[in-house]
Amino acid sequence: MGKLGRFACIFTPMVLTIGALLCLGLAFSGQLNKNSSLQNDLYFFKANLQDFTSDPDNPDIVKEANDQIDNELLQALQSQAKTNGDLKDFYQVGLFGYCSGTIDDKTKKETVEFCSPRKTGFYFDPIEVWGLNNTSVQVAFPKEMTDGLNAYRKVAKWMFAAYATALGFTAGTILVGISALFSRWGSLITTIVQTLQCLFFFGAATTSTAVYASLVGVFETVMKQYNIHSGLGKNMLIVVWFGVALSLAANLFWTISICCCSGASAHKKTVVEKTPYTYERVASPYLGASGNNSHQMHPVASGGHGTSGSAYEPFRQQHV
């Protein structure tokens, strides 16, 4: 019953930890395969250029705030959209890279046509992706946009490292958690590892939510006047924060498992009965009689040659 109780004690936190691992796996898989609808729906940030690229030669493409438009940037974007075809209708950003594609004007159906190669510590640079790095626009890019992209670039590497570390600690928790089947010490070690996993997972989720929310704010402030819009990926954030919730719950149950169900088997007490006719030590003859039985000294003649005197042998005398 001890092992069975121990198994029941760690079953819940183990299942929760595996669930957190699956959520992290989904987060890492986003924007890796253009042919997978599941992976295409998982992104942190999305830039929508459909309204801009649908008619790049239209001088009235922007209906509002015409006095704030940077004509040089507008012309460069229009040139890229018309001649080089580098501008797609949308761009979706994941942990390892981005995917881009087109949107049907009538059905509004999105089709992913390209996914960038995998890259650790990836960050989305619209200047490079949109082919503006070899133009004067790179220097004349709005300051708000430049500052926002620089901040995003610095945080992106830490964010990726936090997700990778959380993934490693999650796998480690599952492996170390096997030792929790045998003792509470195993639960203690597992809880320590899982606590680190929980901290890194929470930090990664918080950082990615904050940094991409800031990036959306920058895009909406600077690029909205060019009919370029942006938004957060709700599906990705749901997956990530659901994984954090599973991780927090797992941490609670791993902690509880330290105090419950030791895993030791119940031992039966063994009663040892004395066998009959065994030797029992008698009391010293010099202490006198006690109770109904008394021990006395009786002389025994010494036999044999070369002996003298007498000896005394104690024995138990029963009174009839």
C-alpha positions as CSV (number, residue, x, y, z in Angstrom):
1,M,0.0,0.0,0.0
2,G,3.0,2.3,0.6
3,K,4.1,2.3,-3.1
4,L,0.5,2.6,-4.3
5,G,-0.2,5.6,-2.1
6,R,3.1,7.2,-3.2
7,F,2.1,6.7,-6.9
8,A,-1.3,8.3,-6.2
9,C,0.4,11.2,-4.5
10,I,2.7,12.2,-7.4
11,F,0.3,11.3,-10.2
12,T,-1.4,14.7,-10.2
13,P,1.7,16.9,-10.3
14,M,3.3,14.6,-12.9
15,V,0.3,15.0,-15.2
16,L,0.3,18.8,-14.7
17,T,4.1,19.0,-15.4
18,I,3.6,16.9,-18.6
19,G,0.8,19.4,-19.6
20,A,3.2,22.3,-19.1
21,L,5.8,20.6,-21.3
22,L,3.2,20.2,-24.1
23,C,2.3,23.9,-23.9
24,L,6.0,24.8,-24.2
25,G,6.4,22.5,-27.1
26,L,3.5,24.2,-28.9
27,A,5.0,27.6,-28.2
28,F,8.3,26.5,-29.8
29,S,6.5,25.0,-32.8
30,G,4.8,28.2,-33.8
31,Q,5.7,29.5,-37.3
32,L,8.0,26.6,-38.2
33,N,5.9,24.9,-40.9
34,K,3.9,26.7,-43.5
35,N,1.8,23.6,-44.2
36,S,0.6,23.2,-40.6
37,S,-2.5,25.1,-39.7
38,L,-1.9,24.5,-36.0
39,Q,1.6,26.0,-36.1
40,N,0.4,28.9,-38.3
41,D,-2.2,29.9,-35.7
42,L,0.5,30.2,-33.0
43,Y,2.3,33.5,-33.1
44,F,3.2,36.3,-30.7
45,F,2.9,39.2,-33.1
46,K,1.3,39.9,-36.4
47,A,1.7,42.8,-38.9
48,N,-1.1,43.2,-41.4
49,L,-0.1,45.1,-44.6
50,Q,-3.1,44.1,-46.8
51,D,-4.6,47.5,-46.9
52,F,-1.3,49.0,-47.9
53,T,-0.2,46.4,-50.5
54,S,-3.6,46.1,-52.1
55,D,-3.0,49.4,-53.9
56,P,0.5,50.8,-53.4
57,D,0.2,53.3,-56.2
58,N,-2.8,55.0,-54.8
59,P,-1.7,58.5,-53.6
60,D,-4.7,58.6,-51.3
61,I,-3.8,55.3,-49.6
62,V,-3.7,57.0,-46.2
63,K,-6.9,58.7,-45.3
64,E,-5.9,60.2,-42.0
65,A,-3.0,62.3,-40.7
66,N,-1.6,63.1,-44.1
67,D,0.6,65.8,-42.6
68,Q,2.4,63.2,-40.4
69,I,3.3,60.9,-43.3
70,D,7.0,60.5,-44.1
71,N,6.8,60.6,-47.9
72,E,10.3,59.0,-48.2
73,L,9.1,56.0,-46.1
74,L,5.9,55.8,-48.0
75,Q,7.6,55.8,-51.4
76,A,10.1,53.2,-50.3
77,L,7.3,50.9,-49.0
78,Q,5.4,51.4,-52.2
79,S,8.4,50.6,-54.3
80,Q,9.1,47.4,-52.4
81,A,5.4,46.3,-52.8
82,K,5.4,47.0,-56.5
83,T,8.7,46.1,-57.9
84,N,10.4,43.6,-55.7
85,G,7.4,41.9,-54.2
86,D,9.1,41.8,-50.8
87,L,6.0,43.0,-49.0
88,K,3.4,40.4,-48.2
89,D,-0.1,40.8,-46.8
90,F,0.8,39.7,-43.3
91,Y,3.8,38.7,-41.1
92,Q,3.5,36.4,-38.1
93,V,6.3,36.1,-35.5
94,G,7.2,33.1,-33.4
95,L,10.1,32.1,-31.2
96,F,12.3,30.7,-34.0
97,G,11.3,32.9,-36.9
98,Y,8.4,34.4,-38.9
99,C,6.0,33.3,-41.6
100,S,4.4,35.5,-44.3
101,G,1.7,35.1,-46.8
102,T,-1.3,36.6,-48.7
103,I,-4.9,37.4,-47.9
104,D,-7.7,36.9,-50.4
105,D,-9.5,40.2,-51.0
106,K,-12.9,38.5,-51.3
107,T,-12.8,35.6,-48.9
108,K,-10.3,37.1,-46.5
109,K,-8.6,33.7,-46.4
110,E,-5.0,33.7,-45.3
111,T,-2.4,31.6,-47.0
112,V,1.1,31.2,-45.6
113,E,3.6,31.1,-48.4
114,F,7.0,31.4,-46.6
115,C,8.5,30.6,-43.3
116,S,12.0,31.9,-42.4
117,P,14.8,29.4,-41.3
118,R,15.0,28.6,-37.6
119,K,17.2,30.9,-35.6
120,T,17.8,30.9,-31.9
121,G,17.3,34.3,-30.2
122,F,15.2,35.4,-33.2
123,Y,13.7,38.9,-33.4
124,F,11.6,40.4,-36.1
125,D,13.3,43.3,-37.9
126,P,10.8,45.0,-40.4
127,I,13.6,47.1,-41.9
128,E,15.5,43.9,-43.0
129,V,12.4,41.7,-43.7
130,W,10.8,44.4,-45.8
131,G,14.0,45.0,-47.8
132,L,14.5,48.6,-46.5
133,N,18.0,48.1,-45.0
134,N,19.7,49.2,-48.2
135,T,17.7,52.4,-48.6
136,S,17.8,55.8,-47.1
137,V,14.7,54.9,-45.1
138,Q,16.9,52.9,-42.7
139,V,18.3,56.2,-41.5
140,A,15.1,58.2,-41.7
141,F,13.0,55.6,-39.9
142,P,10.8,57.2,-37.2
143,K,12.6,57.5,-33.9
144,E,9.8,55.8,-32.0
145,M,10.0,52.9,-34.3
146,T,13.8,52.6,-34.0
147,D,13.8,52.9,-30.2
148,G,11.0,50.3,-29.9
149,L,12.8,47.9,-32.2
150,N,16.1,48.3,-30.3
151,A,14.5,47.5,-27.0
152,Y,12.7,44.5,-28.5
153,R,16.0,43.3,-30.0
154,K,17.8,43.4,-26.6
155,V,15.0,41.6,-24.8
156,A,14.3,39.0,-27.5
157,K,17.5,37.0,-26.7
158,W,16.7,36.9,-22.9
159,M,13.1,35.9,-23.7
160,F,14.2,33.0,-25.9
161,A,16.8,31.8,-23.3
162,A,14.1,31.9,-20.6
163,Y,11.7,29.7,-22.7
164,A,14.6,27.3,-23.5
165,T,15.6,27.1,-19.8
166,A,12.0,26.5,-18.8
167,L,11.7,23.7,-21.3
168,G,14.9,22.1,-20.0
169,F,13.7,22.3,-16.4
170,T,10.3,20.9,-17.3
171,A,11.9,17.8,-18.9
172,G,14.2,17.6,-15.9
173,T,11.3,17.7,-13.5
174,I,9.7,14.7,-15.3
175,L,12.9,12.7,-15.1
176,V,13.7,13.6,-11.5
177,G,10.1,13.1,-10.6
178,I,10.5,9.3,-11.1
179,S,12.6,9.3,-7.9
180,A,9.6,10.8,-6.0
181,L,8.0,7.4,-6.3
182,F,10.3,6.0,-3.7
183,S,10.6,8.6,-1.1
184,R,9.8,12.1,0.1
185,W,13.4,13.1,-0.5
186,G,12.7,12.5,-4.2
187,S,9.7,14.8,-3.9
188,L,11.9,17.5,-2.3
189,I,14.5,17.4,-5.1
190,T,11.7,17.3,-7.7
191,T,10.0,20.3,-6.1
192,I,13.3,22.3,-6.2
193,V,13.8,21.6,-9.9
194,Q,10.1,22.3,-10.7
195,T,10.2,25.6,-8.8
196,L,13.1,26.8,-11.1
197,Q,11.0,25.7,-14.1
198,C,8.0,27.6,-12.8
199,L,10.1,30.8,-12.3
200,F,11.6,30.7,-15.8
201,F,8.3,29.8,-17.4
202,F,6.5,32.7,-15.7
203,G,9.4,35.1,-16.5
204,A,9.4,34.1,-20.1
205,A,5.6,34.4,-20.5
206,T,5.6,37.8,-18.7
207,T,8.5,39.1,-20.9
208,S,7.0,37.9,-24.2
209,T,3.6,39.4,-23.4
210,A,5.1,42.7,-22.4
211,V,7.6,43.0,-25.2
212,Y,5.2,42.2,-28.0
213,A,2.5,44.3,-26.5
214,S,5.0,47.2,-26.6
215,L,5.9,46.3,-30.2
216,V,2.2,46.4,-31.1
217,G,2.0,49.8,-29.5
218,V,4.9,51.1,-31.5
219,F,3.5,49.8,-34.8
220,E,0.1,51.2,-34.2
221,T,1.6,54.6,-33.3
222,V,4.0,54.8,-36.3
223,M,2.7,52.6,-39.0
224,K,-1.1,52.9,-38.6
225,Q,-1.1,56.0,-40.7
226,Y,0.3,53.9,-43.6
227,N,-2.6,51.5,-43.1
228,I,-0.2,48.9,-41.6
229,H,-1.8,47.3,-38.5
230,S,-0.6,44.9,-35.9
231,G,-1.8,42.8,-33.1
232,L,-1.0,40.1,-30.5
233,G,-1.5,36.4,-31.2
234,K,-4.3,35.4,-28.8
235,N,-3.8,31.6,-29.4
236,M,-0.1,31.8,-28.5
237,L,-0.7,33.8,-25.3
238,I,-3.5,31.4,-24.3
239,V,-1.2,28.4,-24.7
240,V,1.7,30.1,-22.9
241,W,-0.3,31.3,-19.9
242,F,-2.2,28.1,-19.6
243,G,1.1,26.3,-19.4
244,V,2.2,28.7,-16.6
245,A,-1.1,27.9,-14.8
246,L,-0.3,24.2,-15.1
247,S,3.2,24.8,-13.9
248,L,2.0,26.7,-10.8
249,A,-0.5,24.0,-10.0
250,A,2.2,21.3,-10.4
251,N,4.5,23.2,-8.0
252,L,1.7,23.2,-5.4
253,F,1.1,19.5,-5.6
254,W,4.9,18.6,-5.8
255,T,5.3,20.6,-2.5
256,I,2.4,18.7,-0.9
257,S,3.9,15.4,-2.0
258,I,6.9,16.1,0.3
259,C,4.7,15.7,3.3
260,C,2.4,12.9,2.2
261,C,2.8,9.2,1.6
262,S,6.3,8.2,2.6
263,G,6.3,5.2,0.2
264,A,7.7,2.9,2.8
265,S,5.9,-0.5,3.2
266,A,4.2,-1.3,6.4
267,H,6.3,-3.7,8.6
268,K,4.8,-6.4,10.6
269,K,5.9,-6.8,14.2
270,T,7.6,-10.1,14.8
271,V,6.9,-11.7,18.2
272,V,9.7,-14.0,19.4
273,E,8.5,-16.7,21.9
274,K,10.9,-18.5,24.1
275,T,11.3,-22.1,23.3
276,P,10.9,-24.6,26.2
277,Y,13.8,-26.0,28.0
278,T,16.0,-23.1,27.5
279,Y,18.6,-21.9,30.0
280,E,17.5,-19.3,32.4
281,R,19.9,-17.5,34.6
282,V,19.3,-18.0,38.3
283,A,19.7,-15.5,41.0
284,S,22.8,-15.1,42.9
285,P,22.9,-17.4,46.0
286,Y,24.1,-14.6,48.1
287,L,20.9,-12.6,47.7
288,G,18.9,-15.0,49.8
289,A,15.5,-16.5,49.1
290,S,12.7,-14.7,47.3
291,G,9.1,-15.8,47.0
292,N,8.2,-19.4,47.0
293,N,11.4,-20.5,45.3
294,S,14.8,-20.1,47.0
295,H,18.3,-20.8,45.8
296,Q,20.5,-22.5,48.3
297,M,24.1,-23.7,48.4
298,H,24.5,-27.4,48.7
299,P,27.8,-29.1,49.1
300,V,29.0,-31.4,46.4
301,A,31.8,-33.7,47.1
302,S,34.7,-33.2,45.0
303,G,35.7,-36.4,43.2
304,G,38.9,-37.5,41.8
305,H,42.4,-37.5,43.1
306,G,44.4,-34.5,44.1
307,T,41.5,-32.5,45.2
308,S,40.5,-31.1,48.5
309,G,37.9,-29.0,50.0
310,S,34.4,-28.8,48.7
311,A,32.5,-26.9,46.1
312,Y,29.0,-25.5,46.0
313,E,26.7,-25.7,43.0
314,P,23.6,-23.5,42.8
315,F,20.4,-25.2,41.7
316,R,16.7,-24.4,41.7
317,Q,14.8,-26.0,44.5
318,Q,11.1,-26.5,44.2
319,H,9.0,-26.8,47.3
320,V,6.3,-29.4,47.2
